[in-house]
C-alpha cells in the first residue's frame, strides 16, 4: 500500500555500482573469487564508463553488481571515485517519484530520466543539495530505477523493508 503523501514506492535494491581503475582486478574478486556471474557489459563515452554487469541471486529480486572503470581516468564523471559509486533502488513509478521528490526540494543530476545500462528507465539523485534544491541523498549518488512488471509483481506485494509473509511450513 502506498503512503497517500508519496505517490510511489521503493521496492528493493536494484544494483550496487563499484568503480575502480582496473576493472579486471574488480572482476577477479567479485566474479572469479566470489562466483558472481558476468551477465552483461556496457560502454558509454558520454558517461565515461566501461562496466561489467554481474548478478547476485536469481529472478526478479536479483541484484546487479556493476563493476565500473572510467574510459578516461581524468574525465567526468569519475566513476571510480568514490569506489562505492552508487546504489540503485527499484521504484514502482519513476515519473511520479521524480515529480514528487522535485516538489520536496530534491536535487537530481543532469540528464533527467533516461535508459540505463540494463535498459531500464533511470534517474539519479545528486549526493548533495544546492541552493535551488536543498535536499540531496546524504552524500550518496542514488539511482532510481523503474521496476519492470515482473519486479513490481514480485516485490510490490510487501511494504518496503518488510519480509515476505512466513509460509505455513513447520520448523523441525
DSSP file (Angstrom, degrees, kcal/mol; ACC not computed):
  #  RESIDUE AA STRUCTURE BP1 BP2  ACC     N-H-->O    O-->H-N    N-H-->O    O-->H-N    TCO  KAPPA ALPHA  PHI   PSI    X-CA   Y-CA   Z-CA
    1    1 A X              0   0    0      0, 0.0     2,-0.2     0, 0.0     3,-0.0   0.000 360.0 360.0 360.0 137.2    0.0    0.0    0.0
    2    2 A X        -     0   0    0    157,-0.1     2,-0.4     1,-0.1     7,-0.1  -0.547 360.0-112.5 -83.6 148.5    1.3    3.5   -0.9
    3    3 A X    >   -     0   0    0      5,-0.3     3,-1.4     3,-0.3     5,-0.2  -0.686  28.4-131.5 -72.5 128.9    1.6    6.3    1.6
    4    4 A X  T 3  S+     0   0    0     -2,-0.4    -1,-0.1     1,-0.3    -2,-0.0   0.812 106.9  52.2 -57.4 -30.5   -1.0    8.8    0.4
    5    5 A X  T 3  S+     0   0    0      1,-0.2     2,-0.6     2,-0.0    -1,-0.3   0.723 107.7  56.6 -77.6 -20.5    1.5   11.6    0.6
    6    6 A X    <   -     0   0    0     -3,-1.4    -3,-0.3     1,-0.1    -1,-0.2  -0.949  69.3-160.4-115.8 114.6    4.1    9.7   -1.5
    7    7 A X  S    S+     0   0    0     -2,-0.6     2,-0.3    89,-0.2    90,-0.1   0.161  71.7  44.6 -85.4  22.1    2.8    8.6   -5.0
    8    8 A X        -     0   0    0     -5,-0.2     2,-0.4    88,-0.1    -5,-0.3  -0.953  69.8-134.7-151.6 167.8    5.4    5.9   -5.4
    9    9 A X        -     0   0    0     -2,-0.3    83,-2.0    -7,-0.1     2,-0.6  -0.986  14.0-132.4-130.2 142.6    7.1    3.0   -3.5
   10   10 A X  E     -A   91   0A   0     -2,-0.4    81,-0.2    81,-0.2     3,-0.1  -0.837  25.4-175.7 -86.0 125.3   10.7    1.9   -3.2
   11   11 A X  E     -     0   0A   0     79,-2.5     2,-0.3    -2,-0.6   150,-0.2   0.733  47.6 -60.9 -99.9 -25.8   10.6   -1.9   -3.8
   12   12 A X  E     -A   90   0A   0     78,-0.8    78,-2.8   148,-0.1     2,-0.4  -0.973  68.2 -46.0 165.7-177.2   14.1   -3.0   -3.2
   13   13 A X  E     +A   89   0A   0     -2,-0.3    76,-0.3    76,-0.2     3,-0.1  -0.691  39.3 179.0 -83.2 128.9   17.8   -2.7   -4.2
   14   14 A X  E     -     0   0A   0     74,-2.8    50,-2.7    -2,-0.4     2,-0.3   0.813  62.1 -12.3 -94.9 -40.3   18.3   -2.9   -7.9
   15   15 A X  E     -Ab  88  64A   0     73,-1.4    73,-2.9    48,-0.2     2,-0.4  -0.994  41.7-145.6-158.5 160.3   22.1   -2.5   -8.0
   16   16 A X  E     -Ab  87  65A   0     48,-2.0    50,-2.2    -2,-0.3     2,-0.5  -0.995  25.2-153.8-127.4 125.4   25.3   -1.7   -6.3
   17   17 A X  E     -Ab  86  66A   0     69,-3.1    69,-1.2    -2,-0.4    68,-1.2  -0.890   9.9-171.7-108.8 126.6   27.9    0.0   -8.5
   18   18 A X  E     -Ab  84  67A   0     48,-3.4    50,-3.4    -2,-0.5     2,-0.3  -0.958   6.9-160.2-119.6 129.7   31.6   -0.3   -7.7
   19   19 A X  E     + b   0  68A   0     64,-3.1     2,-0.3    -2,-0.4    50,-0.2  -0.798  19.0 149.6-113.3 153.2   34.3    1.7   -9.5
   20   20 A X        -     0   0    0     48,-2.4    50,-0.4    -2,-0.3     3,-0.2  -0.974  52.4-111.0-167.2 166.5   38.0    1.3   -9.9
   21   21 A X  S    S+     0   0    0     -2,-0.3     2,-0.5     1,-0.2    48,-0.1   0.639 109.9  49.8 -80.1 -14.4   40.8    2.0  -12.3
   22   22 A X     >  +     0   0    0      1,-0.1     4,-1.8    46,-0.1     3,-0.4  -0.818  59.5 178.5-130.0  91.6   41.3   -1.7  -13.0
   23   23 A X  H  > S+     0   0    0     -2,-0.5     4,-2.9     1,-0.2     5,-0.2   0.833  83.1  60.3 -62.0 -32.8   38.0   -3.5  -13.9
   24   24 A X  H  > S+     0   0    0      2,-0.2     4,-2.4     1,-0.2    -1,-0.2   0.897 104.7  48.8 -62.9 -39.8   39.8   -6.8  -14.5
   25   25 A X  H  > S+     0   0    0     -3,-0.4     4,-1.7     2,-0.2    -1,-0.2   0.905 111.8  49.2 -66.5 -40.3   41.0   -6.7  -10.8
   26   26 A X  H  X S+     0   0    0     -4,-1.8     4,-2.8     1,-0.2     5,-0.3   0.933 111.8  49.0 -61.1 -45.3   37.5   -6.0   -9.7
   27   27 A X  H  X>S+     0   0    0     -4,-2.9     4,-2.5     1,-0.2     5,-1.9   0.878 105.4  58.1 -63.0 -39.0   36.2   -8.8  -11.8
   28   28 A X  I  <>S+     0   0    0     -4,-2.4     5,-2.0     3,-0.2    -1,-0.2   0.921 115.3  36.7 -57.4 -43.2   38.8  -11.2  -10.4
   29   29 A X  I  <>S+     0   0    0     -4,-1.7     5,-2.0     3,-0.2     4,-0.4   0.985 124.9  36.1 -72.6 -58.4   37.5  -10.6   -6.9
   30   30 A X  I  <5S+     0   0    0     -4,-2.8     6,-1.8     3,-0.2    -3,-0.2   0.835 133.9  21.0 -70.1 -36.0   33.7  -10.3   -7.5
   31   31 A X  I  X5S+     0   0    0     -4,-2.5     4,-1.2    -5,-0.3    -3,-0.2   0.890 128.9  38.4 -98.8 -54.9   33.4  -12.9  -10.2
   32   32 A X  I  4<S+     0   0    0     -5,-1.9    -3,-0.2     2,-0.2    -4,-0.2   0.931 130.0  27.4 -67.1 -45.7   36.3  -15.2  -10.1
   33   33 A X  I  4<S+     0   0    0     -5,-2.0    -3,-0.2    -4,-0.4    -4,-0.2   0.903 131.5  34.4 -85.4 -43.5   36.7  -15.4   -6.2
   34   34 A X  T  4<S-     0   0    0     -5,-2.0    -3,-0.2    -6,-0.2    -2,-0.2   0.691 101.6-128.1 -87.6 -18.1   33.1  -14.8   -5.1
   35   35 A X     <  +     0   0    0     -4,-1.2     2,-0.4     1,-0.3    -4,-0.2   0.613  49.2 155.2  87.3  12.3   31.5  -16.5   -8.0
   36   36 A X        -     0   0    0     -6,-1.8    -1,-0.3     1,-0.1     2,-0.1  -0.618  43.8-122.7 -74.5 127.1   29.1  -13.8   -9.2
   37   37 A X  E     -C   55   0A   0     18,-0.6    18,-1.6    -2,-0.4     2,-0.6  -0.432  12.2-124.6 -73.5 141.9   28.3  -14.5  -12.9
   38   38 A X  E     +C   54   0A   0     16,-0.2    16,-0.3     1,-0.1     3,-0.1  -0.764  35.3 170.1 -80.4 121.9   29.0  -11.8  -15.5
   39   39 A X  E     +     0   0A   0     14,-3.3     2,-0.3    -2,-0.6    15,-0.2   0.441  56.0   0.8-115.6  -3.9   25.7  -11.3  -17.3
   40   40 A X  E     -C   53   0A   0     13,-1.3    13,-2.7     2,-0.0     2,-0.3  -0.992  51.9-137.9-171.5 172.7   26.4   -8.2  -19.4
   41   41 A X  E     -C   52   0A   0     -2,-0.3     2,-0.4    11,-0.2    11,-0.2  -0.990  16.0-171.0-143.8 144.9   28.8   -5.4  -20.5
   42   42 A X  E     -C   51   0A   0      9,-2.5     9,-3.3    -2,-0.3     2,-0.4  -1.000   4.5-177.8-142.5 139.6   28.2   -1.7  -21.0
   43   43 A X  E     +C   50   0A   0     -2,-0.4     2,-0.4     7,-0.2     7,-0.2  -0.997   4.8 172.6-138.6 133.0   30.3    1.1  -22.5
   44   44 A X  E   > -C   49   0A   0      5,-2.8     5,-2.3    -2,-0.4     4,-0.3  -0.921  20.3-168.1-144.3 115.4   29.4    4.8  -22.8
   45   45 A X  T > 5S+     0   0    0     -2,-0.4     3,-1.2     3,-0.2    -1,-0.1   0.921  95.6  54.4 -62.3 -44.2   31.7    7.5  -23.9
   46   46 A X  T 3 5S+     0   0    0      1,-0.3    -1,-0.2     2,-0.1    30,-0.1   0.854 114.5  39.4 -60.0 -36.3   29.2   10.1  -22.7
   47   47 A X  T 3 5S-     0   0    0      2,-0.2    -1,-0.3    32,-0.0    -2,-0.2   0.363 106.4-128.3 -96.3   4.7   29.1    8.6  -19.2
   48   48 A X  T < 5 +     0   0    0     -3,-1.2    31,-0.4    -4,-0.3    23,-0.4   0.897  65.4 125.0  53.6  47.2   32.9    7.9  -19.2
   49   49 A X  E   < -C   44   0A   0     -5,-2.3    -5,-2.8    21,-0.3     2,-0.4  -0.992  45.7-176.3-144.8 144.1   32.4    4.3  -18.3
   50   50 A X  E     +CD  43  69A   0     19,-2.2    19,-2.5    -2,-0.4     2,-0.4  -0.992  31.9 176.5-127.0 128.7   33.1    0.7  -19.3
   51   51 A X  E     -CD  42  68A   0     -9,-3.3    -9,-2.5    -2,-0.4     2,-0.4  -0.971  31.7-142.6-140.3 151.1   31.4   -1.8  -17.0
   52   52 A X  E     -CD  41  67A   0     15,-2.0    15,-2.8    -2,-0.4     2,-0.6  -0.905  23.5-143.5-102.8 137.6   30.8   -5.4  -16.4
   53   53 A X  E     -CD  40  66A   0    -13,-2.7   -14,-3.3    -2,-0.4   -13,-1.3  -0.916  20.6-176.5-107.8 118.3   27.4   -6.3  -15.1
   54   54 A X  E     -CD  38  65A   0     11,-2.5    11,-1.9    -2,-0.6     2,-0.4  -0.684  15.7-135.1-107.7 163.4   27.3   -9.2  -12.5
   55   55 A X  E     -CD  37  64A   0    -18,-1.6   -18,-0.6    -2,-0.2     2,-0.6  -0.977   9.8-164.7-126.8 135.0   24.2  -10.7  -10.9
   56   56 A X  E     - D   0  63A   0      7,-2.8     7,-2.7    -2,-0.4     2,-0.1  -0.967  67.3 -10.1-114.2 113.7   23.7  -11.7   -7.3
   57   57 A X  S    S-     0   0    0     -2,-0.6     2,-0.3     5,-0.2     5,-0.1  -0.339  82.0 -87.3  91.5-176.8   20.7  -14.0   -6.9
   58   58 A X  S >  S+     0   0    0     -2,-0.1     3,-0.6     4,-0.1    -2,-0.0  -0.861  72.1  13.8-131.5 162.9   18.0  -15.1   -9.3
   59   59 A X  G >  S-     0   0    0     -2,-0.3     3,-1.9     1,-0.2    92,-0.1  -0.141 112.2 -29.9  71.9-164.7   14.7  -13.9  -10.6
   60   60 A X  G 3  S+     0   0    0      1,-0.3    -1,-0.2    90,-0.1    88,-0.1   0.719 135.7  56.6 -63.2 -22.6   13.1  -10.6  -10.1
   61   61 A X  G <  S+     0   0    0     -3,-0.6    -1,-0.3     2,-0.1    -2,-0.2   0.404  78.3 125.0 -90.7   3.6   14.8  -10.0   -6.8
   62   62 A X    <   -     0   0    0     -3,-1.9     2,-0.4    -5,-0.1    -5,-0.2  -0.285  53.1-140.9 -60.8 148.6   18.3  -10.4   -8.2
   63   63 A X  E     - D   0  56A   0     -7,-2.7    -7,-2.8   -48,-0.0     2,-0.3  -0.941   7.6-132.5-115.4 133.7   20.7   -7.5   -7.6
   64   64 A X  E     -bD  15  55A   0    -50,-2.7   -48,-2.0    -2,-0.4     2,-0.5  -0.618   9.6-159.5 -79.6 141.7   23.2   -6.2  -10.1
   65   65 A X  E     -bD  16  54A   0    -11,-1.9   -11,-2.5    -2,-0.3     2,-0.6  -0.969  14.9-160.0-117.1 110.6   26.8   -5.6   -9.1
   66   66 A X  E     -bD  17  53A   0    -50,-2.2   -48,-3.4    -2,-0.5     2,-0.7  -0.825   6.2-158.0 -98.7 122.2   28.2   -3.2  -11.7
   67   67 A X  E     -bD  18  52A   0    -15,-2.8   -15,-2.0    -2,-0.6     2,-0.4  -0.883  20.3-167.4-101.0 111.0   32.0   -3.1  -11.9
   68   68 A X  E     +bD  19  51A   0    -50,-3.4   -48,-2.4    -2,-0.7     2,-0.4  -0.830  17.3 179.9-113.2 136.4   32.9    0.3  -13.5
   69   69 A X  E     - D   0  50A   0    -19,-2.5   -19,-2.2    -2,-0.4   -48,-0.2  -0.996  32.3-117.1-127.9 135.3   36.1    1.6  -14.9
   70   70 A X        -     0   0    0    -50,-0.4     3,-0.3    -2,-0.4   -21,-0.3  -0.471   8.1-145.5 -70.7 142.4   36.5    5.1  -16.4
   71   71 A X  S    S+     0   0    0    -23,-0.4     2,-0.5     1,-0.3    -1,-0.2   0.881 100.5  25.6 -68.3 -38.5   37.4    5.3  -20.1
   72   72 A X  S >  S-     0   0    0    -24,-0.2     3,-1.8     1,-0.1    -1,-0.3  -0.945  75.1-156.3-126.3 107.5   39.4    8.4  -19.2
   73   73 A X  T 3  S+     0   0    0     -2,-0.5     7,-0.1    -3,-0.3    -1,-0.1   0.736  98.3  46.5 -57.6 -22.3   40.6    8.5  -15.5
   74   74 A X  T 3  S+     0   0    0      2,-0.1    -1,-0.3    -3,-0.1     4,-0.1   0.588 101.1  89.2 -92.8 -11.4   40.8   12.3  -15.7
   75   75 A X  S <  S-     0   0    0     -3,-1.8     2,-0.3     2,-0.1    -5,-0.0  -0.138  78.4 -70.2 -81.0 177.1   37.4   12.7  -17.4
   76   76 A X  S    S+     0   0    0      2,-0.1     2,-0.1   -30,-0.1   -28,-0.1  -0.909 103.4  41.0-122.0 150.2   34.0   13.1  -15.8
   77   77 A X  S    S-     0   0    0     -2,-0.3     2,-1.5   -29,-0.1    -2,-0.1   0.609  78.0-143.4 -70.1 156.5   32.0   11.6  -14.4
   78   78 A X    >   -     0   0    0      1,-0.2     3,-2.1     3,-0.2    -2,-0.1  -0.668  21.9-179.8 -88.9  84.3   34.7   10.0  -12.2
   79   79 A X  T 3  S+     0   0    0     -2,-1.5   -11,-0.2   -31,-0.4     6,-0.2   0.580  77.2  56.0 -67.7  -8.6   33.0    6.5  -11.9
   80   80 A X  T 3  S+     0   0    0    -61,-0.2     2,-0.4     1,-0.1    -1,-0.3   0.410  85.2 105.7-101.7   0.4   35.9    5.3   -9.8
   81   81 A X  S <  S+     0   0    0     -3,-2.1    -3,-0.2     1,-0.2     2,-0.1  -0.965  87.9  18.0-130.1 115.5   35.6    8.0   -7.1
   82   82 A X  S    S-     0   0    0     -2,-0.4   -63,-0.3   -63,-0.1    -1,-0.2   0.658  88.9-136.3 -76.1 165.4   34.4    7.0   -4.6
   83   83 A X  S    S+     0   0    0      1,-0.2   -64,-3.1    -2,-0.1     2,-1.5   0.877 103.6  60.1 -58.1 -39.0   34.9    3.3   -5.1
   84   84 A X  E    S+A   18   0A   0    -66,-0.2   -66,-0.2     1,-0.2    -1,-0.2  -0.724  80.2 178.1 -85.2  89.9   31.3    2.6   -3.9
   85   85 A X  E     -     0   0A   0     -2,-1.5    56,-0.6   -68,-1.2     2,-0.3   0.936  45.9 -35.8 -68.7 -53.6   30.0    4.7   -6.7
   86   86 A X  E     -Ae  17 141A   0    -69,-1.2   -69,-3.1    -3,-0.2     2,-0.4  -0.989  44.8-128.7-162.1 165.3   26.2    4.5   -6.3
   87   87 A X  E     -Ae  16 142A   0     54,-1.5    56,-3.1    -2,-0.3     2,-0.4  -0.920  20.1-144.5-118.3 152.3   23.3    2.3   -5.3
   88   88 A X  E     -Ae  15 143A   0    -73,-2.9   -74,-2.8    -2,-0.4   -73,-1.4  -0.946   9.7-161.5-117.4 137.8   20.2    1.8   -7.3
   89   89 A X  E     -Ae  13 144A   0     54,-2.8    56,-2.9    -2,-0.4     2,-0.3  -0.956  19.8-124.8-118.6 135.1   16.7    1.3   -5.9
   90   90 A X  E     -Ae  12 145A   0    -78,-2.8   -79,-2.5    -2,-0.4   -78,-0.8  -0.598  30.2-173.0 -70.3 133.6   13.7   -0.2   -7.7
   91   91 A X  E     -Ae  10 146A   0     54,-2.6    56,-2.8    -2,-0.3     3,-0.3  -0.965  25.7-138.6-125.3 149.4   10.7    2.2   -7.7
   92   92 A X  S    S+     0   0    0    -83,-2.0     2,-0.3    -2,-0.3   -82,-0.1   0.739  95.4  23.2 -80.0 -21.5    7.3    1.3   -8.9
   93   93 A X     >  -     0   0    0    -84,-0.3     4,-2.3     1,-0.1    -1,-0.3  -0.761  62.4-177.7-147.6  94.9    6.6    4.6  -10.7
   94   94 A X  H  > S+     0   0    0     -3,-0.3     4,-2.8    -2,-0.3     5,-0.3   0.896  84.2  52.2 -64.5 -43.0    9.7    6.6  -11.8
   95   95 A X  H  > S+     0   0    0      1,-0.2     4,-2.4     2,-0.2    -1,-0.2   0.934 112.9  44.8 -60.4 -46.0    7.8    9.6  -13.2
   96   96 A X  H  > S+     0   0    0      2,-0.2     4,-2.6     1,-0.2     5,-0.3   0.891 113.2  52.4 -64.4 -39.1    5.7   10.0  -10.0
   97   97 A X  H  X S+     0   0    0     -4,-2.3     4,-2.8     2,-0.2     5,-0.2   0.943 111.9  44.3 -62.5 -48.1    8.8    9.6   -7.9
   98   98 A X  H  X S+     0   0    0     -4,-2.8     4,-2.5     2,-0.2     5,-0.2   0.933 115.2  48.0 -63.8 -46.3   10.8   12.3   -9.8
   99   99 A X  H  X S+     0   0    0     -4,-2.4     4,-1.7    -5,-0.3    -2,-0.2   0.940 116.3  42.6 -60.8 -47.9    7.9   14.7   -9.8
  100  100 A X  H  X S+     0   0    0     -4,-2.6     4,-1.0     2,-0.2    -2,-0.2   0.919 114.5  49.7 -66.7 -44.2    7.1   14.3   -6.1
  101  101 A X  H  <>S+     0   0    0     -4,-2.8     5,-2.4    -5,-0.3     3,-0.5   0.886 108.3  53.6 -64.2 -38.3   10.7   14.4   -5.0
  102  102 A X  H ><5S+     0   0    0     -4,-2.5     3,-1.7    -5,-0.2    -1,-0.2   0.909 105.8  53.9 -60.1 -40.8   11.4   17.5   -7.0
  103  103 A X  H 3<5S+     0   0    0     -4,-1.7    -1,-0.2     1,-0.3    -2,-0.2   0.759 104.6  55.9 -63.7 -24.2    8.4   19.1   -5.2
  104  104 A X  T 3<5S-     0   0    0     -4,-1.0    -1,-0.3    -3,-0.5    -2,-0.2   0.404 126.4-101.2 -87.8   1.7   10.2   18.2   -1.9
  105  105 A X  T < 5 +     0   0    0     -3,-1.7    30,-2.5     1,-0.3     2,-0.2   0.630  66.0 159.3  90.4  15.3   13.3   20.1   -3.0
  106  106 A X  B   < -i  135   0B   0     -5,-2.4     2,-0.5    28,-0.2    -1,-0.3  -0.522  34.9-135.1 -76.2 138.0   15.4   17.1   -4.0
  107  107 A X        -     0   0    0     28,-2.9    19,-2.2    -2,-0.2     2,-0.3  -0.794  19.1-163.5 -93.9 130.3   18.3   17.8   -6.4
  108  108 A X  B     -F  125   0A   0     -2,-0.5    17,-0.2    17,-0.3     2,-0.1  -0.786  23.4-109.3-107.8 155.5   18.8   15.5   -9.4
  109  109 A X    >   -     0   0    0     15,-2.2     3,-0.9    -2,-0.3    15,-0.2  -0.399  48.5 -84.7 -74.9 160.3   21.9   15.1  -11.5
  110  110 A X  T 3  S+     0   0    0      1,-0.2    -1,-0.1    -2,-0.1    14,-0.1  -0.284 106.1  58.3 -60.8 152.2   21.8   16.5  -15.1
  111  111 A X  T 3  S-     0   0    0     -3,-0.1    -1,-0.2    12,-0.1    -2,-0.0   0.092  81.0-147.8 115.3 -22.3   20.4   14.2  -17.7
  112  112 A X    <   -     0   0    0     -3,-0.9     2,-0.3    12,-0.1    12,-0.2  -0.085  57.0 -11.3  60.3-159.5   16.9   13.6  -16.4
  113  113 A X  S    S+     0   0    0     10,-0.1     2,-0.3     8,-0.1    10,-0.2  -0.595  82.4 145.0 -76.5 132.3   15.1   10.3  -16.9
  114  114 A X  E     -G  122   0A   0      8,-2.3     8,-3.5    -2,-0.3     2,-0.4  -0.907  53.2 -74.0-154.4 177.0   16.9    8.1  -19.5
  115  115 A X  E     -G  121   0A   0     -2,-0.3     6,-0.2     6,-0.2     2,-0.1  -0.702  48.1-148.7 -83.1 132.4   17.7    4.5  -20.3
  116  116 A X    >   -     0   0    0      4,-3.1     3,-1.9    -2,-0.4    -1,-0.1  -0.253  36.0 -82.0 -91.3-176.7   20.3    2.9  -18.1
  117  117 A X  T 3  S+     0   0    0      1,-0.3   -76,-0.1     2,-0.1   -74,-0.1   0.790 129.9  47.2 -58.7 -32.2   22.9    0.2  -18.8
  118  118 A X  T 3  S-     0   0    0      2,-0.1    -1,-0.3   -78,-0.1     3,-0.1   0.345 121.2-104.1 -94.7   6.9   20.4   -2.6  -18.3
  119  119 A X  S <  S+     0   0    0     -3,-1.9     2,-0.2     1,-0.3    -2,-0.1   0.411  80.0 127.1  90.8  -3.0   17.7   -1.0  -20.4
  120  120 A X        -     0   0    0      1,-0.1    -4,-3.1    -5,-0.1     2,-0.3  -0.518  69.8-100.7 -84.7 155.8   15.5    0.3  -17.6
  121  121 A X  E     +G  115   0A   0     25,-0.3    25,-2.8    -6,-0.2     2,-0.3  -0.619  53.8 176.7 -73.1 133.2   14.4    3.9  -17.2
  122  122 A X  E     -GH 114 145A   0     -8,-3.5    -8,-2.3    -2,-0.3     2,-0.3  -0.897  23.5-175.0-137.7 163.2   16.6    5.6  -14.6
  123  123 A X  E     - H   0 144A   0     21,-1.6    21,-3.3    -2,-0.3     2,-0.5  -0.952  21.7-131.6-155.8 146.1   17.3    8.9  -12.9
  124  124 A X  E     - H   0 143A   0     -2,-0.3   -15,-2.2   -12,-0.2     2,-0.5  -0.876   5.0-145.5-110.7 132.9   19.9    9.9  -10.4
  125  125 A X  E     -FH 108 142A   0     17,-3.4    17,-1.8    -2,-0.5   -17,-0.3  -0.814  32.5-116.9 -88.2 129.6   19.5   11.8   -7.2
  126  126 A X        -     0   0    0    -19,-2.2    11,-2.0    -2,-0.5   -19,-0.2  -0.353  13.7-127.9 -66.4 144.5   22.5   14.1   -6.6
  127  127 A X  S    S+     0   0    0      9,-0.2    12,-2.8    12,-0.2    13,-0.4   0.827  91.3  37.1 -61.6 -30.4   24.5   13.3   -3.4
  128  128 A X  S    S-     0   0    0      8,-0.2     7,-0.1    10,-0.2    -2,-0.1  -0.938  77.1-129.2-128.4 145.3   24.3   16.9   -2.2
  129  129 A X        -     0   0    0      5,-0.4     5,-0.3    -2,-0.4     2,-0.2  -0.278  22.2-158.8 -76.4 172.0   21.7   19.6   -2.3
  130  130 A X        -     0   0    0      3,-2.6    -1,-0.0     5,-0.1     5,-0.0  -0.763  40.0 -80.2-138.3-172.3   22.3   23.1   -3.5
  131  131 A X  S    S+     0   0    0     -2,-0.2     3,-0.4     1,-0.2    -2,-0.0   0.903 129.3  40.7 -62.6 -41.6   20.6   26.5   -3.1
  132  132 A X  S    S+     0   0    0      1,-0.3     2,-0.4     2,-0.1    -1,-0.2   0.836 131.7  25.1 -76.1 -33.0   17.8   25.8   -5.6
  133  133 A X  S    S-     0   0    0      1,-0.1    -3,-2.6   -25,-0.0    -1,-0.3  -0.811  72.3-176.8-133.0  89.4   17.3   22.2   -4.5
  134  134 A X        +     0   0    0     -2,-0.4     2,-0.6    -3,-0.4    -5,-0.4   0.551  56.6  83.9 -72.2  -8.2   18.4   21.8   -0.9
  135  135 A X  B     +i  106   0B   0    -30,-2.5   -28,-2.9    -7,-0.1     2,-0.2  -0.858  50.4 165.3-105.7 120.6   17.9   18.1   -0.5
  136  136 A X        -     0   0    0     -2,-0.6    -9,-0.2   -30,-0.2    -8,-0.2  -0.579  52.3 -91.6-114.9-176.3   20.5   15.6   -1.6
  137  137 A X    >   -     0   0    0    -11,-2.0     3,-1.2     3,-0.2    -9,-0.1  -0.091  68.2 -92.3 -93.3  35.9   20.9   11.9   -0.9
  138  138 A X  T 3  S-     0   0    0      1,-0.3   -10,-0.2   -11,-0.2   -11,-0.1   0.819  85.9 -46.6  65.5  33.3   23.2   12.4    2.1
  139  139 A X  T 3  S+     0   0    0    -12,-2.8     2,-0.4     1,-0.3    -1,-0.3   0.441 116.3 109.5  89.9   0.1   26.5   12.2    0.2
  140  140 A X    <   -     0   0    0     -3,-1.2     2,-0.5   -13,-0.4    -1,-0.3  -0.922  69.6-128.2-112.7 132.3   25.5    9.1   -1.8
  141  141 A X  E     -e   86   0A   0    -56,-0.6   -54,-1.5    -2,-0.4     2,-0.5  -0.687  33.4-162.4 -73.8 126.3   24.7    9.0   -5.5
  142  142 A X  E     -eH  87 125A   0    -17,-1.8   -17,-3.4    -2,-0.5     2,-0.5  -0.957  11.1-157.1-121.1 125.0   21.4    7.3   -5.8
  143  143 A X  E     -eH  88 124A   0    -56,-3.1   -54,-2.8    -2,-0.5     2,-0.5  -0.885   6.5-154.0-100.3 124.8   19.9    5.8   -8.9
  144  144 A X  E     -eH  89 123A   0    -21,-3.3   -21,-1.6    -2,-0.5     2,-0.5  -0.881  15.8-166.2 -95.2 126.7   16.1    5.4   -9.1
  145  145 A X  E     -eH  90 122A   0    -56,-2.9   -54,-2.6    -2,-0.5     2,-0.5  -0.959  21.1-124.9-121.5 124.7   15.3    2.6  -11.4
  146  146 A X  E     -e   91   0A   0    -25,-2.8   -25,-0.3    -2,-0.5     2,-0.2  -0.555  31.0-129.2 -71.6 120.7   11.8    1.9  -12.8
  147  147 A X        -     0   0    0    -56,-2.8   -53,-0.1    -2,-0.5    -1,-0.1  -0.486  16.8-127.9 -72.3 132.7   10.9   -1.6  -11.9
  148  148 A X    >>  -     0   0    0     -2,-0.2     4,-2.5     1,-0.1     3,-0.9  -0.308  36.6 -92.9 -71.8 166.9    9.6   -3.8  -14.8
  149  149 A X  H 3> S+     0   0    0      1,-0.3     4,-2.7     2,-0.2     5,-0.2   0.848 124.4  53.7 -52.3 -41.4    6.2   -5.6  -14.3
  150  150 A X  H 3> S+     0   0    0      1,-0.2     4,-2.0     2,-0.2    -1,-0.3   0.847 111.8  45.4 -67.0 -31.7    7.8   -8.8  -13.0
  151  151 A X  H <>>S+     0   0    0     -3,-0.9     4,-3.1     2,-0.2     5,-0.5   0.908 112.3  50.7 -74.6 -43.0    9.8   -7.0  -10.3
  152  152 A X  H  X5S+     0   0    0     -4,-2.5     4,-2.1     1,-0.2    -2,-0.2   0.914 113.7  46.5 -59.1 -41.0    6.7   -4.9   -9.3
  153  153 A X  H  <5S+     0   0    0     -4,-2.7     4,-0.4    -5,-0.2    -2,-0.2   0.927 117.4  41.8 -66.6 -44.6    4.7   -8.1   -9.0
  154  154 A X  H  <5S+     0   0    0     -4,-2.0    -2,-0.2    -5,-0.2    -1,-0.2   0.885 131.3  22.6 -71.8 -39.5    7.4  -10.0   -7.0
  155  155 A X  H ><5S+     0   0    0     -4,-3.1     3,-0.9    -5,-0.1    -3,-0.2   0.635 108.5  73.4-104.1 -16.5    8.4   -7.1   -4.7
  156  156 A X  T 3<<S+     0   0    0     -4,-2.1    -3,-0.1    -5,-0.5    -1,-0.1   0.584  79.0  73.6 -79.6 -10.3    5.4   -4.9   -4.7
  157  157 A X  T 3  S+     0   0    0     -4,-0.4     2,-0.3    -5,-0.1    -1,-0.2   0.584  94.6  58.5 -81.8  -7.8    3.1   -7.0   -2.6
  158  158 A X  S <  S-     0   0    0     -3,-0.9     3,-0.1  -147,-0.1     6,-0.1  -0.895  91.7-106.6-119.9 151.7    5.0   -6.2    0.6
  159  159 A X    >   -     0   0    0     -2,-0.3     3,-2.3     1,-0.1    -2,-0.1  -0.404  54.4 -81.4 -70.0 150.5    5.7   -2.9    2.2
  160  160 A X  T 3  S+     0   0    0      1,-0.3    -1,-0.1    -4,-0.1     3,-0.1  -0.264 117.7  17.0 -54.5 135.3    9.2   -1.5    1.9
  161  161 A X  T 3  S+     0   0    0      1,-0.3    -1,-0.3  -150,-0.2     2,-0.2   0.313  99.4 118.8  86.2  -9.3   11.5   -3.1    4.5
  162  162 A X    <   -     0   0    0     -3,-2.3    -1,-0.3     1,-0.0     2,-0.2  -0.623  60.6-128.9 -90.9 151.2    9.1   -6.0    5.2
  163  163 A X        -     0   0    0     -2,-0.2    -4,-0.1     1,-0.1     3,-0.1  -0.603  39.9 -88.2 -86.5 155.0   10.0   -9.6    4.7
  164  164 A X        -     0   0    0     -2,-0.2    -1,-0.1     1,-0.1     3,-0.1  -0.259  58.2 -85.5 -57.6 153.6    7.6  -11.8    2.8
  165  165 A X        -     0   0    0      1,-0.1    -1,-0.1    -3,-0.1    -7,-0.0  -0.347  53.1-102.5 -60.6 140.1    4.9  -13.4    4.9
  166  166 A X        -     0   0    0     -3,-0.1    -1,-0.1     1,-0.1     2,-0.1  -0.309  35.3-120.5 -64.9 149.0    6.0  -16.7    6.5
  167  167 A X        -     0   0    0      1,-0.1    -1,-0.1    -3,-0.1     0, 0.0  -0.288  22.0-111.0 -79.6 173.1    4.8  -19.9    5.0
  168  168 A X  S    S+     0   0    0     -2,-0.1    -1,-0.1     2,-0.1    -2,-0.1   0.320  74.1 130.7 -86.8   7.8    2.8  -22.4    6.9
  169  169 A X        -     0   0    0      1,-0.1     2,-0.3     0, 0.0    -2,-0.0  -0.348  59.4-121.3 -64.6 142.2    5.7  -24.9    6.8
  170  170 A X        -     0   0    0      1,-0.0     2,-0.2     2,-0.0    -1,-0.1  -0.622  19.2-126.2 -83.8 141.5    6.6  -26.4   10.2
  171  171 A X              0   0    0     -2,-0.3    -1,-0.0     1,-0.1     0, 0.0  -0.610 360.0 360.0 -80.9 147.7   10.1  -25.9   11.6
  172  172 A X              0   0    0     -2,-0.2    -1,-0.1     0, 0.0    -2,-0.0   0.506 360.0 360.0 -68.6 360.0   12.0  -29.1   12.6
